[in-house]
Amino acid sequence: MRNDLVTPDPGAARSFYATVFGFALDSEGYLGDDDFTFLRRPDGHEIGGVLGDPAATSSAWGTLFMVADADATARRAAEAGGSAGAPYDMPYGRIAELHDPFGTPFSVGTPKFG
């Protein structure tokens, strides 16, 4: 599981979370031109990231659950009373945006790497 912040002001967010929690900031460039920075605990463990999106109207945290098969999990979520967008590929793997039966958004993803 990981949590990522989508925000129109990524510089301020990176500064805030690094200061408050002592997170290290790492921008490895895996997402191409996207303004994405990994947040890592002092022990180096990745806990999530900050994604700069100038089109975002506000900042919001999103939760991603890692699963063995994003497509199958999306189908099961819809069958269980939730809703699921079509899974899509991104540099890190395959992702699906879901909502539980109460309307709460979250994502599932199958990583490409180890």
Rosetta silent file (secondary structure, phi, psi, omega in degrees, C-alpha in Angstrom):
SEQUENCE: MRNDLVTPDPGAARSFYATVFGFALDSEGYLGDDDFTFLRRPDGHEIGGVLGDPAATSSAWGTLFMVADADATARRAAEAGGSAGAPYDMPYGRIAELHDPFGTPFSVGTPKFG
SCORE:     score description
SCORE:     0.000 S_00000001
   1 L     0.000  145.287  176.049    0.000    0.000    0.000 S_00000001
   2 E  -146.520  162.074  178.215    1.166    3.524   -0.673 S_00000001
   3 E  -128.065  132.110  178.938   -0.254    7.032   -0.467 S_00000001
   4 E  -125.313  139.012  177.371    0.364    9.773   -3.013 S_00000001
   5 E   -97.238  126.228  171.660   -0.536   13.432   -2.796 S_00000001
   6 E  -103.611  124.947 -172.852   -1.810   15.124   -5.955 S_00000001
   7 E  -149.503  147.789  174.618   -1.426   18.879   -5.614 S_00000001
   8 L   -77.793  -10.500 -177.630   -1.201   22.048   -7.692 S_00000001
   9 L  -126.785   71.532 -174.097    1.662   23.242   -5.406 S_00000001
  10 H   -66.517  -31.192 -179.901    4.162   20.365   -5.169 S_00000001
  11 H   -62.118  -47.053  178.772    7.084   22.507   -3.970 S_00000001
  12 H   -65.117  -38.345  179.735    5.264   23.636   -0.842 S_00000001
  13 H   -65.675  -45.280  179.419    3.990   20.090   -0.215 S_00000001
  14 H   -59.061  -45.029 -179.723    7.463   18.567   -0.519 S_00000001
  15 H   -62.465  -44.809 -177.845    8.862   21.146    1.899 S_00000001
  16 H   -61.270  -53.464 -174.958    6.031   20.656    4.400 S_00000001
  17 H   -69.979  -32.416  175.485    6.171   16.846    4.569 S_00000001
  18 H   -66.014  -40.738 -179.313    9.971   16.742    4.601 S_00000001
  19 H   -70.409  -46.991 -175.690   10.023   19.203    7.501 S_00000001
  20 H   -69.008  -43.501 -173.248    7.207   17.654    9.533 S_00000001
  21 H  -108.372   -5.422 -177.708    8.148   13.978    9.117 S_00000001
  22 L    72.566   22.871  179.876   11.803   14.105    8.157 S_00000001
  23 L   -67.996  141.127  169.601   11.049   12.441    4.809 S_00000001
  24 E   -83.968  147.453 -179.810   13.794   12.311    2.210 S_00000001
  25 E  -107.714  131.150 -175.846   12.767   13.508   -1.240 S_00000001
  26 E  -137.787  120.590  178.899   13.744   11.409   -4.247 S_00000001
  27 L  -117.760   88.142 -173.396   12.903   12.200   -7.849 S_00000001
  28 L   -77.979  -11.484  178.028   14.204    9.215   -9.816 S_00000001
  29 L    82.284   12.593 -178.922   12.636   10.238  -13.133 S_00000001
  30 L   -68.222  -21.404 -176.900   10.643    7.038  -13.709 S_00000001
  31 L   -99.050   23.771  176.589    7.526    8.977  -14.650 S_00000001
  32 L    65.939 -126.525 -176.120    9.092   10.904  -17.499 S_00000001
  33 L   -84.167   -5.414 -179.775    8.133   14.564  -17.525 S_00000001
  34 L   -63.554  144.873  178.026    5.604   14.278  -14.674 S_00000001
  35 E   -85.520   82.988 -177.340    6.447   16.315  -11.561 S_00000001
  36 E  -124.025  135.015  177.543    6.658   13.377   -9.156 S_00000001
  37 E  -130.057  129.565  175.075    8.785   13.050   -6.024 S_00000001
  38 E   -74.703  143.648  170.982    9.034    9.964   -3.816 S_00000001
  39 E  -104.560  125.201 -179.517    8.686   10.439   -0.062 S_00000001
  40 E  -124.771  137.186  173.991   11.032    8.161    1.895 S_00000001
  41 L   -63.222  165.639  177.944   11.301    7.657    5.639 S_00000001
  42 L   -56.362  -25.400  177.832   14.724    8.296    7.190 S_00000001
  43 L   -82.939    2.131  177.792   15.423    4.534    6.879 S_00000001
  44 L    93.579   -8.838 -179.189   14.916    4.803    3.094 S_00000001
  45 L   -67.508  127.910  178.568   11.538    3.021    2.971 S_00000001
  46 E   -76.653  127.821  179.758    9.276    4.557    0.309 S_00000001
  47 E  -112.032  -11.667 -178.772    5.892    5.541    1.744 S_00000001
  48 E   159.423 -150.840 -178.379    4.407    7.400   -1.210 S_00000001
  49 E  -165.428  177.636  176.949    4.932   10.515   -3.187 S_00000001
  50 E  -122.555  122.560  178.003    3.938   13.991   -4.268 S_00000001
  51 E  -111.417  117.481  176.329    2.582   14.508   -7.779 S_00000001
  52 E   -80.337  124.001  178.520    2.428   18.067   -9.055 S_00000001
  53 L  -134.175  101.231 -178.244   -0.639   18.623  -11.224 S_00000001
  54 L   -58.214  -22.780 -179.773   -1.249   22.245  -12.278 S_00000001
  55 L   -83.172  -10.885  179.697   -4.814   21.288  -13.280 S_00000001
  56 L   -66.312  134.225  179.921   -5.697   20.047   -9.774 S_00000001
  57 L   -86.373  -16.547  176.115   -8.172   22.387   -8.105 S_00000001
  58 L  -156.722  173.713  177.929   -7.125   21.256   -4.629 S_00000001
  59 L   -95.521  142.293  179.043   -4.721   18.853   -2.951 S_00000001
  60 E  -152.581  141.634  174.996   -5.809   15.331   -2.081 S_00000001
  61 E   -86.767  142.302  175.504   -4.182   12.140   -0.877 S_00000001
  62 E  -123.952  144.358  179.752   -4.897    8.931   -2.769 S_00000001
  63 E  -107.358  134.186  178.130   -4.403    5.365   -1.541 S_00000001
  64 E  -120.128  121.653  174.636   -3.058    2.613   -3.784 S_00000001
  65 E   -97.022  127.904  177.580   -3.346   -1.037   -2.752 S_00000001
  66 E   -80.225  130.921 -177.816   -0.853   -3.335   -4.468 S_00000001
  67 L  -133.851  163.987 -179.834   -2.554   -6.456   -5.880 S_00000001
  68 L   -73.461  -28.361 -176.382   -1.528   -9.433   -8.001 S_00000001
  69 L  -149.869  103.313 -177.566   -3.965   -8.561  -10.824 S_00000001
  70 H   -62.721  -38.108 -179.602   -5.464   -5.071  -11.165 S_00000001
  71 H   -64.402  -47.087 -179.386   -7.981   -6.177  -13.809 S_00000001
  72 H   -65.731  -38.900  179.198   -9.325   -9.061  -11.714 S_00000001
  73 H   -65.923  -39.261  177.386   -9.476   -6.895   -8.591 S_00000001
  74 H   -62.384  -42.503  177.606  -11.411   -4.207  -10.479 S_00000001
  75 H   -61.862  -44.919 -179.608  -13.928   -6.830  -11.644 S_00000001
  76 H   -63.425  -38.180  179.359  -14.319   -8.181   -8.089 S_00000001
  77 H   -62.652  -43.642  178.817  -14.842   -4.657   -6.726 S_00000001
  78 H   -65.341  -41.247  178.822  -17.654   -4.009   -9.223 S_00000001
  79 H   -65.330  -26.921 -177.611  -19.227   -7.412   -8.459 S_00000001
  80 L   -89.307    5.398  176.635  -19.090   -6.616   -4.725 S_00000001
  81 L   105.620   -0.278  175.905  -21.106   -3.402   -5.111 S_00000001
  82 L   -92.372 -163.265  175.107  -18.367   -0.884   -5.829 S_00000001
  83 E  -136.644  155.217 -176.143  -17.425    0.676   -9.138 S_00000001
  84 E  -142.467  132.737  170.544  -14.291    0.444  -11.231 S_00000001
  85 L   -79.079  167.007  179.362  -12.808    2.464  -14.037 S_00000001
  86 L   -66.222  129.888  175.972  -11.041    0.678  -16.867 S_00000001
  87 L   -60.706  149.609 -178.884   -7.553   -0.467  -15.811 S_00000001
  88 E  -142.570  158.070  179.559   -4.690    1.310  -17.599 S_00000001
  89 E   -92.804  144.522  173.451   -0.934    0.963  -17.936 S_00000001
  90 E  -140.863  174.171 -174.633    1.580    3.442  -16.540 S_00000001
  91 L   -55.839  -30.880 -177.128    5.378    3.286  -16.144 S_00000001
  92 L   -89.580  -16.672 -177.497    5.179    1.417  -12.817 S_00000001
  93 E   157.745 -153.541 -177.830    2.497   -1.094  -13.740 S_00000001
  94 E  -109.246  132.673 -172.521   -1.236   -1.491  -14.281 S_00000001
  95 E  -125.894  147.414  170.178   -3.668    0.679  -12.294 S_00000001
  96 E  -135.813  136.092  177.332   -7.442    0.798  -11.786 S_00000001
  97 E   -93.324  124.623 -176.262   -9.377    3.578  -10.070 S_00000001
  98 E  -122.872  164.167  168.730  -12.119    2.173   -7.822 S_00000001
  99 E  -132.623  136.470  175.306  -14.881    3.351   -5.483 S_00000001
 100 L   -74.583  175.878 -178.233  -16.215    1.292   -2.616 S_00000001
 101 L   -61.427  -13.904 -178.563  -20.031    0.949   -2.228 S_00000001
 102 L   -98.210    1.173  177.810  -20.013    4.147   -0.135 S_00000001
 103 L    92.737    3.520 -178.564  -18.324    6.229   -2.855 S_00000001
 104 L   -76.080  123.544 -179.148  -14.832    6.340   -1.310 S_00000001
 105 E   -82.045  146.895  171.866  -12.166    6.457   -4.030 S_00000001
 106 E  -161.282  172.317 -179.557   -8.990    4.360   -4.015 S_00000001
 107 E  -127.001  157.781  171.035   -6.755    2.638   -6.540 S_00000001
 108 E  -125.278  148.490 -179.471   -5.326   -0.824   -7.067 S_00000001
 109 E  -148.106  145.362  173.417   -2.147   -1.573   -8.928 S_00000001
 110 E  -108.630  114.704 -176.736   -0.062   -4.440  -10.201 S_00000001
 111 E   -71.350  146.765  173.453    3.613   -3.436  -10.257 S_00000001
 112 L   -76.256  -32.961 -173.165    5.803   -4.091  -13.285 S_00000001
 113 L  -102.229  144.054  173.155    8.882   -4.422  -11.134 S_00000001
 114 L     1.791    0.000    0.000    9.752   -7.039   -8.504 S_00000001
